């Protein structure tokens, strides 16, 4: 590529997932299946444990987290 030419990149498109109001009034993302999309922060040790469980159980980290939350709701 010539030194004065720039790479032509496609335009950035917005996520087409519908936005709804969350419990605090802000926008939230809901999947087609009705699941809320949220960001969760884990310590390196917690993340390593989740990845290990994911590998051993052959399930996604999301599935494991949702199951642990459901288990916690049943206990409470």
Secondary structure, DSSP 8 states (H G I E B T S, - for coil): --TT------------S-EEE-TTSSEEEE-TTS-EE------HHHHHHHHHHHHHHT--HHHHHHHHHHHHHHH-
